[in-house]
Structures are given as C-alpha cells and as structure tokens.
Amino acid sequence: MRLTAAAACALLAACAARTPAPPAPTQATAVQPTAAMEANRRAEASLRRGELDGAAFHYREALRLSLAVEDAEGIAANAVNLSIVHQRQGKTEEARASLAPLLERATLRHAPVHRAQAALRRAVLDLDERRHASAAEWAARATDWCGTPCALAGPIRNVQGQLALAAGRLEEAAAAAANALAESRAAGQAAEIANAHRLRGMTALAAGDGAAALAALGEALAIDRELGIPRRIFLDLVGLGGASKLQGDRQAARGYYARAQAVSEADRDAAGSAEARALLDELDLASRK
C-alpha cells in the first residue's frame, strides 16, 4: 500500500523517497489498508483547507490502522504527518509523541530512511523550542541512520546550519547552507533549496551584509511562493524586512513586515501575526526618535 505524504513534503524540512510497497495484506485484513488510505486522504484534504483539528484526527486514525496491520511504510508516513500537524497546532509534546512508533517504541523493522526522517523531525521540533543540544543529537542520529547516499542530506545540513547560526558560528552556518543548497539541488528538493537560501540570507543578515541577505532571501521567497507555503513565506518576508532595515530602507522594511502580517493572518497564525505587528511597532517607534 502507498499512503501519500503530500502534506509532509509541503511542510517538513525533509521529504524522503518512499520505499517499495510491502506485500499485499492477507484477506482477513484487506479492508484495513483501504481504510487507512481513506483516512490519509481525508487528513490531507483537511490540511489543505487549514482544518488542523480534522487533519490531526484523520492522521491519527490512519496511523492506528497502519499499526493494526503492521504496515511499516504507512506507519512512517502517518507518524511524521501527524507530528507536523501537531507542531502547527502548537502541541509540541504531542508532536514528539507521534514519532514514538518509529523511535522510542519501534517494534517493526523500519527502513533506515524512515527512522532518519523521524529523527530529523525530532531535531526540527527541538530546534523550534531552542533545545539546541537535543536538536544536534537527533540531527546526528538522522545522519547515521540515513547512510550514504542520503536522501535527507540537504534537510539535515539545513538543520545543522540553523544550529550553527543560533550559536553564532557564522562561517559554519554559511558552509552548511552552501552544502545544503548543493545537495538539495542535486535531489530536486525545491522546498529544501528555499530553506538553504533562507539560511544563507539569515546568515548574511547576522554578518551585517544586507545586500547578500536581500538576494538570498529573495530567492527563497520566489520558491516558497511558487510552492505556496505560508509559514515559510512569512519567514522570508520577515528576513527581507530585517535586511532592508539593516540597509536603512525603513519604507521597504515596513512593506515587508506588513506583508508578513497579512500572510500570517490569512494563514490563521496568531503568533506570526503578533510577531510581525511587533516588528512594525518597533520600526514606527524608531522612526519617531
């Protein structure tokens, strides 16, 4: 059976190639895979409509059905997708727990790339909460499990670059971004190409190079708009606002921040909207001084 993982490809920093489908189930459980695929389809439809609660419900059901018939591929796809949805809901502990069938409670022989994908997902969760030491450990596990060649090389390098940037190791972050860009281009991973450009841009911004930041973040924005990923468009716009501000162009910065706020509001991202509003207020306060 081949459960689609379109949501994971769109939202996750890593989207691995699927392994060959396992043998068909026995007659006694033949109805289960069909039910799991239907639950997966409903989850993706809910996600496209922005209905996170519905998506979580259906991915949870698809995961349950996959576990019932020991479908390793279905378990991997739905566990990762459910983790992504929970993270978007702000339920980070649930997002971690969703990965347990691939990590802490793994009882099946999952393909190494699936375990690597789950480990990378844990790294992304920890990075988002600034648990940098734990994120680095999970990124290292993802590298070990993925092997060589690794379909997740670009995403892993992007995460490692973000960790280096957070620690102020700008040369290391720039090198990771360049490596991630090369790996992602070779694999044809558009979302990861955008992530690498964004990492390049934010690293340049931290180094005080506004022109390089504008160029790299503009590349990221063009790809993210084509892919239609609101959260990443928001991050690109915020970065572009920061780069414009660094260059002394407050009018351009205000425009980028206002666009970021509009995107986050349309995406029902309250935290993003508040962040953009705070940046606009800060800009207005500075202009009055």
N, C-alpha and C positions, 0 to 999 in steps of 0.2 A: 504494500500500500504506500501511496506517496501523498502525505499530507502537505499542502502548500505552506510555505513560510514567507509569504509576501510581506506580512507585517514586520517580521524580523528583519528582512532585507531593507525595509524602509527606515526602520528606527534604530536598529542595533549597530554598533560600531563594527560588527563582524557578521558576515553572512557567508557561511561556508557552502561549498558544493555538497549536494546530497549524495549519500552512498546508495548503491543499488538496492532496489526494493527487496525485502525479505520474502521467503516463500509464502504462497497464499495460505491463509488460515484454514484450519480444519472446518468441516461442515458445521460442527457444533458451535463454533464461534464466528461463523462467516458474517453474521449480522453486525458484529461489533466494529470491524474496521469501517463499514459503510456509515455507521452511526458516528464514529469518531471523525471521519472526513466531513460529515454534515455539520457536526459541532464546530469543527475548524473553519468551515466555510462561513458559518453564521458569525463566528468570532471576528473574522476578517471584515465582514460586511458591517458589523457594529463598529469596528475600529475606524473604517472609512467614514462613517457617519459621526465620529467623535464620541460615540457612546462607550466610554471606558468601562462602566459597570457591566454592561452587556457583554463586551468583549472578554472581560475577566471571567464572567460566568461561563461563557461558551468554551474558552480555552481550558478552564478548569475541568469542564465535562469531557472535552476531547482528551485531556491528559489522563483522566480517570479511566476512560475507555481504552486508551492505549496501554495503560498499566495492566488492565484486566486481561489483555491478550498478549502481554509481553512483547509489544511491537517497539523495538528499540528506537527505530527511526522516528516513529510517531511520538514517543516519549520525549525524545530530544527536541523535536520541533516545537511541541506544545509547552514543554517546561520553559524553554527560552522565551517563547512568545508571551507566556503568562507572566514571566518575570519582567519583561519590557512594559507590559500594560500596568502591572502593579507599581513600577517605578514612576510611570506617568501619572498614576493616581496619588503619588506621594507616599505609598506604602512600602517603604524600603525593606522592612523586616519580612513582609510577605514576598517581596521580590527575591530576597535571598532564599527564603524557604522553598520557593517554587523550583529552585535548582537542585534541591536535595536528591531527587531520583537519579540525577547524573553525577552528583558529587558525594555528599555525606551518606546517602542511603542507597547507593548504586548496587543493584543485585544482578544486573544483566551485563553482558559483555558489549558495552557501547563502543562504537567506532572512536578511535582516538580524537578525530577532528571534532566530534560531538562533545566530548569531555573538554577539549580545548576551548570550544565555543562557550561552554558553561563557565569555565574558569575565567575566560575573558569577560563574560557578563558580570561575574563577581568583582573583577577588577574595576569595571566601569561603575558599578554600584558604590564600591568603596572610594573611588576617586571622586565621585559626586558628593560624598559626605566628608571629603578631606581625610579619609583614613589612608594616608599615603603609604605607610609601611605595609598594610594588608593588601592594598591595591598592587604594590610592586611584587608581593609574594604570589598573588594569583596570576599576574601577567607572566611571571617566570614559569609557573605551572602550565599555563596555556602554551608557552613556547616549548616546554618539554614534551607535553602531550601531542602537540601538533606535528612535531618531527620535521623532516626535510624531504622534499619541498613542503612548505606550509601554506595552505590556502588562506590562513589568517595572519600572514606575516605583516601585511600592511596595517591592519587594525591593531595588532599587538604593538607595533612600533609607534603608532599614533598615541596609544595609551601611555607607553613608556616616555614618549616625548612630552606629554602633558604633565607627567610626574616630574620630569626634569625641569620643565618650565615653572611648575609650582614651587620647586626647591630653589629656583633662581639659577639653575645651571643652564644658561642660555646657549652656550656652544653645543652642549649635549642635546638640548631640545631642538636646535636647528638641524643638527646631524640626523636626529631621529625623524624629523619632518621630511628631510630630503630622501631618506631611506624609505619611509612610508609612502611617499609620493611615487618613487620608482616601483616599489612592489605593487602598489595599487593600480598603477597604470598597466603594468605587465599582466595583472589579473583582470583588468577591465572592471574594477570596482569603483563606479562613479562616486558613490557616497563616501568612500574612503579617500578618494582623490580630493574631494571637497574638504574632508577632515584634515588632510595633510596641508592643504593650502591655508586653512584656518589656523592650524598650528604654526605654520610659517609666519602668518600675519601677526598672531598674538605674540610670537617670539620677537619679531621685529619691533612691535609696539613696546614690549618690555625693554628692548635695547635702545629705544628712543628714535627709531628710524621710521618716521611717519609715512614717508613715500613708499618704502618697501611694504609696510603694513597695509596701506591702501591697495597696492597692486595685488598682493596675495589674497586679501580678504575679498576683493572684487572678484577674483577667480572663484573663490569658494561660493560667494553669493550667486554667481551665474549658474553654477551647477546645482546648488540647493534649490533655487527657484525652478529649474527645469525638473528636478525630482519632486518638488512640492512637499518639502519637509519643513513645516512651520518653525519648530524649535530651533533648527539649525539656521534658518533664515534670520530668526531673531538674534542668534549669537553673532552671525556675520554682520548684521546691521549695528549692533552694539559695538563690535570691534571697529567697524568703519567710523562710527561716531567718535570713538576714542582716538583713532588715528587722525581724523580731521581736527579734533580739539588740540592734539599734540602739534599740529601744523599751524595752529592759530586761526583756523577757519571755523568759527563758532556757528555761523549760519549753516554750513554743511553738517556740522555735528548735530545741531538741533534737528535738522531734517532727517538724519539717520535715526536718531533716538525716537522721534515722533513716529517714523515708520515702524520701528521695533515695537513701540507700544501698540500701534494699530494691529500688527501681526499677532502679538500675544493676546490681545483682546479677542480677535477673531478666532483664535485657537483655544479660547477659554482658559488661558494660562494666567491665573491671577498673580502668581509670583513674578512672572516675566513682566506683566503689565506694571506692577509696583516698582520693579527694578528700573524699567525704562522711565517711569514717571519721576523717580528719584534722580536719575541722571539729568533729566530735563530741568528739574528744580535746581539742581546743583549748578547747571550751566547758566540758568537765569540769575541765580544769586551771584555768581562770579561776574556776570556782565554788569551788574548794578554797582559793583565795588569801584 
